[in-house]
Amino acid sequence: MARLAIFIDGGYVDAIARREAGVRVDLRKLVAEVAKCVQAQNAESIDLFRSFYYTCPPYQNDPPSPDDRERARKFSSFRHALERLPRFEVRLGRLQRTGVRDDGAPVYGQKQVDLLLGLDIALLSGKQQITHAALVAGDADFVPALVAVKREGVSTWLFHGPDTAADDGKRTYAEELWLQADDRVVMDSAFWDSVSL
């Protein structure tokens, strides 16, 4: 039986959806649309095994400020709602302060998210629990995971933003990731319209 797992880089989806389409994403609709796109290009019926969403809770100062507490409360609500979706798992990395911008504002970076995603996709493929893997991401860090998955005979799908971002003209995904995927779907304005809140 053909089974699909969907792996969603939450930070990537949020950034592309807001920057390119100005929308907030309904993750239930996103999963349905990804599954529909994969199914449309396959003759056999494909069951959804599980969807995985990778993100980080908001950064907390020590001691946390009232704003920190409010962000944490909202994130907890968001996470709880996601965990109630059928066949949906949330994987958490951590947000780390990585520096300061010229204007004095702090810079944050996600840690452990890419590794968690890479491990999940490789383990599920290696244990032959899935036959299809859809990656909603754009980072070159996922290239080794896609290479490993393809060696296990799993069909890979990359759902990515447009070739170039509207605001800076830079590519919204790593070309080496695009090259490794078996099939690719551009998340264009019609796609975002179908998955927006």
Number of C-alpha atoms within 10 A of each C-alpha: 9 15 17 23 26 22 24 24 20 19 15 19 22 14 16 23 22 13 13 19 18 14 18 17 18 13 20 16 15 20 22 13 16 22 19 12 14 20 15 12 9 10 7 10 10 19 16 16 17 16 22 21 22 20 23 20 16 19 18 16 11 7 8 12 11 9 11 15 16 13 16 17 13 13 15 14 12 11 18 12 10 16 14 10 12 10 12 18 17 17 18 17 18 15 18 15 14 11 12 11 9 7 6 8 9 11 11 14 12 18 15 16 20 19 13 14 22 20 13 16 23 21 16 17 24 17 9 14 16 26 22 24 27 26 24 24 24 24 18 15 14 21 20 13 23 25 15 17 25 20 12 17 14 24 20 21 23 26 23 24 24 18 14 13 15 13 8 8 9 11 14 21 21 17 14 14 21 20 12 19 20 13 15 17 18 12 21 15 15 9 16 23 15 14 20 17 12
